[in-house]
Amino acid sequence: MHLAWDPRSAPFEPWKTFRGDSSLAADVESFYSIFQCYALTNILTPLTCRVWLEQFGIPSESNPQKVGDTLAEVGRRTVESVRKHRRGEDASLLCQILSARYYFHTQGDQRTITVPSSDFDKWDWWEFSRKWDAIAVAQHLGLTPEAVSKIHEDVEFITSSDDPLQDWYELVSFVALRKREKLKGKARLAQLGYAMEHMLRLFYRDLTRETLPLPDEGGDWNRMAKYGDGVKENPLRHLEYLVNEYNLNPRPKAIFIVEGAGEASEIPRLALNLFGHNFAKAAIEVRSLGGVDEFTGHRRLHPEGALEKLIDDYHARQTLVFVVIDNENRAEQVRARLLAARSRLVPQRKLTKPEYVHLWRQTFEFDNFSDAEIATALSSVADGRYSFTESEVASCRAAWVSSKRDHLSTLYRDRLSYDLNKKSLMAHLVDLVISNRKSELPDGAEPKRPIVAFVKQVIELVAYNHQPESDEGWLRNQKTGYFGDFDAG
């Protein structure tokens, strides 16, 4: 049997006075509730006096004797007041009584809670919770819902007032429990106060079927008013809007989809060296499809194209999707279908915009580099084993028109008897662009190369992709046509 004893029910007596009582165990030990820290703080706070020594720095204005007398009188009155009004003890005792039912709900991160194992002391918390009768407990303690609400209000007020992280309460409540437990001083004590507040709020809800405001709510302000009704039963959406508000969301603002590993590594390098933009810091993620076939998909299994669902999902999540691909296989037809498609997640909106799905007229190499530049890059990849000529590359360009095949790789294999490293070729081509930065970005003029112009456009569009902080903000963003033309009707 476990009993909760209120020390106020009898005058204090040292434990040693009981040791001669044969009816008690030989050893008597004191156990204290963690919630008594709250009551203790409410005693220590008014009893702690701070005297600023600078008031004694001006002899003509200081009177140590008078200051001492004043402190003595204030101290006497304060001690008497604390004896009569021991603020916080009702809350500490009530929370200890409620802890078996509600404390474990406070030990989590808004998505999970920590509960004891049923092997512990042969006690099944889940069974205990099912049998819990909040109304019967309140009646046994002589508590009305109004009294519980009053205790809750006091705990919430004192805890929030003393918490140095009070302005970040909402964010901190999502932090992992093991991390919150590393807080120190007043911030750590506030976590205990919030646990007590939470238990009292849950108890009041079970008593009345009504909810009390959270520590940072009150009046007309609450979570749903700020974020929308969607957060009421969806902590993940709540967390998403919250981290967007604090600019902590690690999800990319844009995904840049390219055909191969060469583009995936070299386009970000081009952006960094020409525009000074680090794709990762700009929240742009680059993904390689590993070949044009992954873009077009199987004719029967993916008639709409393998990227349609990906684009639809990310655009609904406020992440722009840009696609840059060579004009091979069925890429042209699939692009046309993507531009004609409607979003299935936001039916009033088109799936995407023409400027987001970029299909080269031929290939990345042929659209962005001259025959001479490509020949120079091929010779660099060959590392002196063979010097490619401009005319050889021109022949490959002409042959592509009729076959839409990779004739550069075929040429390289024919001349050197081993396969072309496309990633290395891409690096040498980008080196040519980076080495002539001034000519690539002439003052007051648009970039000459299509890839440079496209990267510039992506950077500018991503800069304006502000992440939503509420349901209303999300819908407003979707209606802008930023992710696809929206039907106003």
MARKOL-856758 format. One record per residue (C-alpha): residue number from 1; x, y, z. Coordinates in nm, 3 decimals. Layout:
# residues N
nr / u / v / w
NUM / X / Y / Z
...
//
This chain:
# residues 489
nr / u / v / w
1 / 0.000 / 0.000 / 0.000
2 / 0.124 / 0.348 / -0.088
3 / -0.005 / 0.648 / 0.107
4 / 0.040 / 1.018 / 0.043
5 / 0.078 / 1.210 / 0.368
6 / 0.024 / 1.585 / 0.384
7 / 0.283 / 1.728 / 0.628
8 / 0.039 / 2.007 / 0.712
9 / -0.195 / 1.759 / 0.880
10 / 0.021 / 1.745 / 1.193
11 / 0.298 / 1.950 / 1.357
12 / 0.647 / 1.858 / 1.245
13 / 0.836 / 1.605 / 1.454
14 / 1.184 / 1.466 / 1.378
15 / 1.190 / 1.104 / 1.267
16 / 1.413 / 1.012 / 1.559
17 / 1.119 / 1.058 / 1.795
18 / 0.950 / 0.756 / 1.636
19 / 1.240 / 0.515 / 1.660
20 / 1.145 / 0.399 / 2.007
21 / 0.793 / 0.308 / 1.896
22 / 0.779 / -0.072 / 1.878
23 / 0.482 / -0.058 / 1.641
24 / 0.699 / 0.088 / 1.366
25 / 0.977 / -0.070 / 1.166
26 / 1.327 / -0.051 / 1.308
27 / 1.444 / 0.179 / 1.030
28 / 1.248 / 0.483 / 0.933
29 / 1.344 / 0.673 / 0.617
30 / 1.212 / 0.991 / 0.456
31 / 1.104 / 0.987 / 0.096
32 / 1.018 / 1.307 / -0.085
33 / 0.815 / 1.364 / -0.398
34 / 0.983 / 1.535 / -0.691
35 / 0.681 / 1.766 / -0.703
36 / 0.778 / 1.910 / -0.366
37 / 1.052 / 2.097 / -0.552
38 / 0.773 / 2.319 / -0.682
39 / 0.648 / 2.400 / -0.331
40 / 1.004 / 2.446 / -0.205
41 / 1.076 / 2.696 / -0.483
42 / 0.770 / 2.897 / -0.381
43 / 0.912 / 2.916 / -0.029
44 / 1.271 / 2.993 / -0.122
45 / 1.186 / 3.264 / -0.376
46 / 1.032 / 3.515 / -0.132
47 / 1.286 / 3.423 / 0.137
48 / 1.581 / 3.498 / -0.087
49 / 1.695 / 3.857 / -0.048
50 / 1.940 / 4.030 / -0.280
51 / 2.110 / 4.348 / -0.167
52 / 2.282 / 4.563 / -0.426
53 / 2.606 / 4.691 / -0.274
54 / 2.626 / 5.000 / -0.493
55 / 2.373 / 5.171 / -0.264
56 / 2.649 / 5.185 / -0.004
57 / 2.890 / 5.351 / -0.245
58 / 2.771 / 5.705 / -0.169
59 / 2.829 / 5.769 / 0.204
60 / 2.604 / 6.075 / 0.211
61 / 2.307 / 5.874 / 0.085
62 / 2.367 / 5.541 / 0.260
63 / 2.271 / 5.439 / 0.610
64 / 2.373 / 5.078 / 0.679
65 / 2.185 / 5.072 / 1.007
66 / 1.862 / 5.189 / 0.843
67 / 1.902 / 4.938 / 0.559
68 / 1.961 / 4.659 / 0.811
69 / 1.652 / 4.752 / 1.010
70 / 1.444 / 4.762 / 0.693
71 / 1.568 / 4.418 / 0.585
72 / 1.495 / 4.276 / 0.929
73 / 1.138 / 4.404 / 0.921
74 / 1.081 / 4.285 / 0.564
75 / 1.226 / 3.947 / 0.656
76 / 0.998 / 3.910 / 0.957
77 / 0.689 / 3.992 / 0.754
78 / 0.792 / 3.763 / 0.471
79 / 0.854 / 3.465 / 0.701
80 / 0.517 / 3.518 / 0.868
81 / 0.345 / 3.540 / 0.529
82 / 0.510 / 3.221 / 0.406
83 / 0.399 / 3.039 / 0.720
84 / 0.038 / 3.142 / 0.665
85 / 0.027 / 3.105 / 0.285
86 / 0.240 / 2.810 / 0.174
87 / 0.184 / 2.852 / -0.196
88 / 0.228 / 2.544 / -0.412
89 / 0.181 / 2.271 / -0.152
90 / -0.171 / 2.183 / -0.270
91 / -0.039 / 2.149 / -0.625
92 / 0.258 / 1.935 / -0.515
93 / 0.041 / 1.696 / -0.316
94 / -0.228 / 1.671 / -0.583
95 / 0.028 / 1.601 / -0.855
96 / 0.183 / 1.324 / -0.647
97 / -0.161 / 1.166 / -0.612
98 / -0.228 / 1.204 / -0.986
99 / 0.119 / 1.097 / -1.100
100 / 0.041 / 0.724 / -1.129
101 / -0.222 / 0.805 / -1.389
102 / -0.094 / 1.115 / -1.572
103 / 0.279 / 1.165 / -1.516
104 / 0.385 / 0.933 / -1.795
105 / 0.188 / 1.143 / -2.046
106 / 0.421 / 1.432 / -1.965
107 / 0.734 / 1.229 / -2.038
108 / 0.745 / 1.256 / -2.415
109 / 0.793 / 1.481 / -2.715
110 / 0.432 / 1.547 / -2.828
111 / 0.439 / 1.230 / -3.039
112 / 0.541 / 0.957 / -2.795
113 / 0.519 / 0.901 / -2.420
114 / 0.726 / 0.692 / -2.180
115 / 0.534 / 0.432 / -1.978
116 / 0.657 / 0.179 / -1.719
117 / 0.698 / -0.185 / -1.806
118 / 0.428 / -0.416 / -1.672
119 / 0.711 / -0.622 / -1.523
120 / 0.785 / -0.337 / -1.282
121 / 0.639 / -0.419 / -0.943
122 / 0.380 / -0.637 / -1.122
123 / 0.187 / -0.319 / -1.202
124 / 0.009 / -0.274 / -1.533
125 / -0.022 / 0.097 / -1.604
126 / -0.254 / 0.041 / -1.898
127 / -0.497 / -0.160 / -1.685
128 / -0.470 / 0.099 / -1.407
129 / -0.551 / 0.377 / -1.656
130 / -0.857 / 0.197 / -1.789
131 / -0.999 / 0.169 / -1.438
132 / -0.912 / 0.524 / -1.336
133 / -1.216 / 0.727 / -1.231
134 / -1.123 / 1.096 / -1.220
135 / -1.460 / 1.203 / -1.078
136 / -1.437 / 0.953 / -0.792
137 / -1.082 / 1.067 / -0.713
138 / -1.189 / 1.432 / -0.707
139 / -1.483 / 1.354 / -0.479
140 / -1.258 / 1.157 / -0.243
141 / -1.020 / 1.453 / -0.222
142 / -1.303 / 1.702 / -0.186
143 / -1.199 / 1.883 / -0.502
144 / -1.433 / 2.066 / -0.738
145 / -1.339 / 2.126 / -1.104
146 / -1.315 / 2.496 / -1.018
147 / -1.056 / 2.418 / -0.751
148 / -0.853 / 2.206 / -0.994
149 / -0.869 / 2.487 / -1.251
150 / -0.747 / 2.736 / -0.989
151 / -0.451 / 2.516 / -0.895
152 / -0.369 / 2.466 / -1.262
153 / -0.382 / 2.840 / -1.327
154 / -0.140 / 2.908 / -1.043
155 / 0.108 / 2.641 / -1.154
156 / 0.094 / 2.758 / -1.515
157 / 0.143 / 3.122 / -1.419
158 / 0.439 / 3.067 / -1.187
159 / 0.612 / 2.818 / -1.417
160 / 0.583 / 3.036 / -1.727
161 / 0.693 / 3.346 / -1.535
162 / 1.009 / 3.179 / -1.407
163 / 1.101 / 2.987 / -1.723
164 / 1.393 / 3.153 / -1.910
165 / 1.284 / 2.960 / -2.220
166 / 0.919 / 3.061 / -2.188
167 / 0.909 / 3.223 / -2.533
168 / 1.025 / 2.891 / -2.684
169 / 0.785 / 2.671 / -2.486
170 / 0.609 / 2.542 / -2.797
171 / 0.934 / 2.446 / -2.968
172 / 1.095 / 2.298 / -2.655
173 / 0.789 / 2.078 / -2.597
174 / 0.880 / 1.886 / -2.915
175 / 1.242 / 1.832 / -2.807
176 / 1.338 / 1.475 / -2.711
177 / 1.293 / 1.406 / -2.339
178 / 1.656 / 1.297 / -2.295
179 / 1.767 / 1.636 / -2.429
180 / 1.527 / 1.838 / -2.212
181 / 1.659 / 1.654 / -1.909
182 / 1.999 / 1.813 / -1.973
183 / 1.864 / 2.161 / -1.906
184 / 1.996 / 2.332 / -1.594
185 / 1.874 / 2.571 / -1.326
186 / 1.544 / 2.749 / -1.379
187 / 1.498 / 2.598 / -1.725
188 / 1.515 / 2.246 / -1.578
189 / 1.283 / 2.337 / -1.291
190 / 1.036 / 2.479 / -1.543
191 / 1.015 / 2.138 / -1.711
192 / 0.891 / 1.994 / -1.380
193 / 0.638 / 2.277 / -1.357
194 / 0.516 / 2.205 / -1.710
195 / 0.479 / 1.836 / -1.622
196 / 0.261 / 1.934 / -1.325
197 / 0.060 / 2.173 / -1.541
198 / 0.009 / 1.897 / -1.797
199 / -0.113 / 1.647 / -1.537
200 / -0.358 / 1.898 / -1.392
201 / -0.482 / 1.981 / -1.743
202 / -0.542 / 1.611 / -1.819
203 / -0.718 / 1.559 / -1.484
204 / -0.945 / 1.857 / -1.547
205 / -1.029 / 1.725 / -1.895
206 / -1.130 / 1.388 / -1.748
207 / -1.346 / 1.567 / -1.490
208 / -1.525 / 1.806 / -1.722
209 / -1.459 / 1.697 / -2.082
210 / -1.330 / 2.050 / -2.133
211 / -0.975 / 2.163 / -2.200
212 / -0.770 / 2.425 / -2.020
213 / -0.533 / 2.652 / -2.216
214 / -0.173 / 2.550 / -2.273
215 / 0.103 / 2.750 / -2.097
216 / 0.152 / 2.980 / -2.396
217 / -0.216 / 3.009 / -2.482
218 / -0.491 / 3.227 / -2.345
219 / -0.778 / 3.450 / -2.445
220 / -0.858 / 3.409 / -2.813
221 / -0.513 / 3.274 / -2.899
222 / -0.462 / 2.898 / -2.942
223 / -0.291 / 2.649 / -3.170
224 / -0.581 / 2.616 / -3.414
225 / -0.622 / 2.992 / -3.444
226 / -0.256 / 3.021 / -3.538
227 / -0.198 / 2.715 / -3.756
228 / -0.545 / 2.597 / -3.858
229 / -0.773 / 2.313 / -3.753
230 / -0.541 / 2.065 / -3.924
231 / -0.297 / 2.067 / -3.632
232 / -0.552 / 1.959 / -3.369
233 / -0.495 / 1.588 / -3.414
234 / -0.182 / 1.608 / -3.627
235 / 0.135 / 1.682 / -3.425
236 / 0.353 / 1.625 / -3.734
237 / 0.180 / 1.906 / -3.922
238 / 0.201 / 2.122 / -3.611
239 / 0.575 / 2.053 / -3.588
240 / 0.624 / 2.128 / -3.958
241 / 0.461 / 2.470 / -3.932
242 / 0.651 / 2.539 / -3.612
243 / 0.996 / 2.461 / -3.754
244 / 0.908 / 2.664 / -4.062
245 / 0.835 / 2.956 / -3.830
246 / 1.179 / 2.915 / -3.670
247 / 1.344 / 2.845 / -4.007
248 / 1.461 / 2.505 / -3.883
249 / 1.296 / 2.280 / -4.140
250 / 1.571 / 2.071 / -4.308
251 / 1.344 / 1.967 / -4.594
252 / 1.462 / 2.112 / -4.928
253 / 1.278 / 2.405 / -5.082
254 / 1.357 / 2.257 / -5.423
255 / 1.469 / 1.930 / -5.578
256 / 1.685 / 1.951 / -5.889
257 / 1.648 / 1.625 / -6.084
258 / 1.913 / 1.549 / -6.345
259 / 1.984 / 1.252 / -6.564
260 / 2.322 / 1.129 / -6.441
261 / 2.587 / 1.147 / -6.171
262 / 2.791 / 1.397 / -6.374
263 / 2.519 / 1.661 / -6.374
264 / 2.441 / 1.584 / -6.008
265 / 2.793 / 1.672 / -5.897
266 / 2.884 / 1.943 / -6.150
267 / 2.573 / 2.163 / -6.165
268 / 2.602 / 2.250 / -5.792
269 / 2.972 / 2.328 / -5.849
270 / 2.880 / 2.554 / -6.138
271 / 2.623 / 2.736 / -5.921
272 / 2.875 / 2.784 / -5.640
273 / 3.153 / 2.919 / -5.860
274 / 2.941 / 3.138 / -6.087
275 / 2.676 / 3.268 / -5.847
276 / 2.829 / 3.200 / -5.507
277 / 2.529 / 2.987 / -5.407
278 / 2.582 / 2.665 / -5.217
279 / 2.292 / 2.443 / -5.320
280 / 2.274 / 2.275 / -4.979
281 / 2.263 / 2.609 / -4.794
282 / 2.007 / 2.738 / -5.042
283 / 1.792 / 2.431 / -4.955
284 / 1.827 / 2.279 / -5.302
285 / 1.869 / 1.903 / -5.321
286 / 2.012 / 1.743 / -5.637
287 / 1.905 / 1.394 / -5.739
288 / 2.029 / 1.179 / -6.023
289 / 1.783 / 0.960 / -6.212
290 / 2.059 / 0.733 / -6.336
291 / 1.942 / 0.747 / -6.698
292 / 1.661 / 0.883 / -6.911
293 / 1.468 / 0.555 / -6.886
294 / 1.398 / 0.631 / -6.520
295 / 1.230 / 0.951 / -6.634
296 / 1.009 / 0.807 / -6.906
297 / 0.909 / 0.488 / -6.725
298 / 0.752 / 0.174 / -6.873
299 / 0.487 / 0.241 / -7.136
300 / 0.225 / 0.017 / -6.975
301 / 0.321 / 0.031 / -6.607
302 / 0.383 / 0.407 / -6.593
303 / 0.201 / 0.565 / -6.886
304 / 0.202 / 0.905 / -6.711
305 / 0.578 / 0.897 / -6.648
306 / 0.767 / 0.787 / -6.342
307 / 0.806 / 1.140 / -6.207
308 / 0.442 / 1.245 / -6.195
309 / 0.372 / 1.112 / -5.845
310 / 0.701 / 1.247 / -5.715
311 / 0.631 / 1.596 / -5.851
312 / 0.274 / 1.592 / -5.722
313 / 0.382 / 1.486 / -5.374
314 / 0.661 / 1.741 / -5.338
315 / 0.465 / 2.029 / -5.486
316 / 0.188 / 1.959 / -5.234
317 / 0.458 / 1.973 / -4.966
318 / 0.579 / 2.312 / -5.091
319 / 0.898 / 2.176 / -5.248
320 / 0.961 / 2.282 / -5.607
321 / 1.074 / 2.008 / -5.846
322 / 1.295 / 2.098 / -6.143
323 / 1.380 / 1.840 / -6.407
324 / 1.664 / 1.868 / -6.660
325 / 1.693 / 1.580 / -6.905
326 / 1.832 / 1.488 / -7.246
327 / 1.591 / 1.455 / -7.537
328 / 1.605 / 1.078 / -7.576
329 / 1.360 / 0.787 / -7.591
330 / 1.007 / 0.905 / -7.498
331 / 1.120 / 1.208 / -7.296
332 / 0.947 / 1.459 / -7.525
333 / 0.608 / 1.289 / -7.508
334 / 0.631 / 1.234 / -7.133
335 / 0.716 / 1.599 / -7.073
336 / 0.406 / 1.698 / -7.269
337 / 0.194 / 1.468 / -7.053
338 / 0.340 / 1.609 / -6.733
339 / 0.255 / 1.961 / -6.842
340 / -0.100 / 1.860 / -6.927
341 / -0.154 / 1.665 / -6.605
342 / -0.343 / 1.795 / -6.302
343 / -0.240 / 1.749 / -5.942
344 / -0.421 / 1.467 / -5.769
345 / -0.342 / 1.607 / -5.424
346 / -0.453 / 1.962 / -5.508
347 / -0.709 / 1.900 / -5.786
348 / -0.760 / 2.269 / -5.867
349 / -0.396 / 2.303 / -5.969
350 / -0.196 / 2.186 / -6.270
351 / 0.078 / 1.940 / -6.183
352 / 0.370 / 2.164 / -6.275
353 / 0.486 / 2.451 / -6.497
354 / 0.669 / 2.437 / -6.834
355 / 0.978 / 2.614 / -6.697
356 / 1.022 / 2.344 / -6.430
357 / 1.057 / 2.052 / -6.675
358 / 1.349 / 2.140 / -6.903
359 / 1.416 / 1.915 / -7.199
360 / 1.733 / 1.987 / -7.395
361 / 1.683 / 2.018 / -7.769
362 / 1.953 / 1.750 / -7.801
363 / 2.172 / 1.676 / -7.498
364 / 2.335 / 1.865 / -7.213
365 / 2.668 / 1.865 / -7.399
366 / 2.539 / 1.967 / -7.744
367 / 2.298 / 2.237 / -7.615
368 / 2.552 / 2.410 / -7.391
369 / 2.894 / 2.365 / -7.553
370 / 3.050 / 2.413 / -7.894
371 / 3.210 / 2.131 / -8.091
372 / 3.553 / 2.274 / -8.010
373 / 3.481 / 2.287 / -7.636
374 / 3.355 / 1.930 / -7.634
375 / 3.659 / 1.812 / -7.831
376 / 3.890 / 1.982 / -7.578
377 / 3.705 / 1.822 / -7.287
378 / 3.717 / 1.475 / -7.449
379 / 4.092 / 1.509 / -7.504
380 / 4.137 / 1.608 / -7.138
381 / 3.944 / 1.300 / -7.026
382 / 4.168 / 1.088 / -7.252
383 / 4.469 / 1.234 / -7.066
384 / 4.683 / 1.270 / -7.381
385 / 4.611 / 0.926 / -7.522
386 / 4.416 / 1.079 / -7.810
387 / 4.336 / 1.431 / -7.931
388 / 3.978 / 1.465 / -8.048
389 / 3.894 / 1.710 / -8.325
390 / 3.613 / 1.956 / -8.371
391 / 3.503 / 1.778 / -8.689
392 / 3.469 / 1.445 / -8.505
393 / 3.237 / 1.606 / -8.252
394 / 3.043 / 1.779 / -8.531
395 / 2.982 / 1.440 / -8.692
396 / 2.845 / 1.308 / -8.359
397 / 2.614 / 1.610 / -8.332
398 / 2.480 / 1.553 / -8.684
399 / 2.436 / 1.179 / -8.625
400 / 2.234 / 1.247 / -8.309
401 / 1.960 / 1.423 / -8.509
402 / 1.859 / 1.103 / -8.685
403 / 1.921 / 0.847 / -8.410
404 / 1.899 / 1.035 / -8.073
405 / 2.179 / 0.815 / -7.940
406 / 2.493 / 0.890 / -7.740
407 / 2.744 / 0.912 / -8.026
408 / 3.009 / 1.083 / -7.810
409 / 3.049 / 0.769 / -7.601
410 / 3.065 / 0.560 / -7.917
411 / 3.335 / 0.786 / -8.065
412 / 3.540 / 0.772 / -7.746
413 / 3.518 / 0.392 / -7.728
414 / 3.617 / 0.357 / -8.093
415 / 3.927 / 0.573 / -8.048
416 / 4.045 / 0.446 / -7.708
417 / 3.891 / 0.098 / -7.673
418 / 3.738 / 0.172 / -7.331
419 / 3.429 / 0.354 / -7.214
420 / 3.398 / 0.728 / -7.172
421 / 3.377 / 0.852 / -6.813
422 / 3.077 / 1.084 / -6.853
423 / 3.123 / 1.227 / -6.504
424 / 3.479 / 1.327 / -6.587
425 / 3.368 / 1.478 / -6.918
426 / 3.108 / 1.686 / -6.734
427 / 3.371 / 1.812 / -6.489
428 / 3.601 / 1.929 / -6.770
429 / 3.314 / 2.105 / -6.947
430 / 3.211 / 2.286 / -6.629
431 / 3.575 / 2.382 / -6.574
432 / 3.560 / 2.566 / -6.910
433 / 3.259 / 2.766 / -6.789
434 / 3.403 / 2.847 / -6.446
435 / 3.737 / 2.960 / -6.588
436 / 3.562 / 3.230 / -6.793
437 / 3.323 / 3.367 / -6.531
438 / 3.323 / 3.726 / -6.662
439 / 3.226 / 3.626 / -7.013
440 / 2.966 / 3.378 / -6.885
441 / 2.795 / 3.646 / -6.674
442 / 2.835 / 3.975 / -6.863
443 / 2.726 / 4.283 / -6.669
444 / 2.361 / 4.369 / -6.727
445 / 2.302 / 4.082 / -6.970
446 / 2.147 / 3.739 / -6.941
447 / 2.377 / 3.433 / -6.939
448 / 2.465 / 3.295 / -7.281
449 / 2.462 / 2.927 / -7.198
450 / 2.119 / 2.767 / -7.137
451 / 2.240 / 2.571 / -6.832
452 / 2.374 / 2.887 / -6.666
453 / 2.047 / 3.069 / -6.736
454 / 1.848 / 2.777 / -6.599
455 / 2.054 / 2.753 / -6.279
456 / 2.011 / 3.128 / -6.228
457 / 1.636 / 3.092 / -6.269
458 / 1.622 / 2.804 / -6.020
459 / 1.815 / 3.001 / -5.757
460 / 1.581 / 3.300 / -5.797
461 / 1.263 / 3.088 / -5.779
462 / 1.380 / 2.898 / -5.472
463 / 1.458 / 3.222 / -5.290
464 / 1.087 / 3.310 / -5.302
465 / 0.963 / 2.967 / -5.197
466 / 0.858 / 3.070 / -4.846
467 / 0.753 / 2.768 / -4.642
468 / 0.401 / 2.785 / -4.490
469 / 0.345 / 2.840 / -4.119
470 / -0.025 / 2.751 / -4.117
471 / -0.298 / 2.574 / -4.317
472 / -0.404 / 2.913 / -4.451
473 / -0.047 / 2.991 / -4.559
474 / -0.018 / 2.653 / -4.732
475 / -0.338 / 2.706 / -4.930
476 / -0.240 / 3.061 / -5.016
477 / 0.092 / 2.937 / -5.155
478 / -0.080 / 2.669 / -5.361
479 / -0.316 / 2.928 / -5.510
480 / -0.034 / 3.153 / -5.628
481 / 0.034 / 2.930 / -5.928
482 / 0.390 / 2.890 / -5.803
483 / 0.370 / 2.512 / -5.834
484 / 0.125 / 2.500 / -6.125
485 / -0.153 / 2.715 / -6.264
486 / -0.446 / 2.730 / -6.020
487 / -0.814 / 2.749 / -6.120
488 / -0.961 / 3.040 / -5.926
489 / -1.310 / 2.895 / -5.955
//
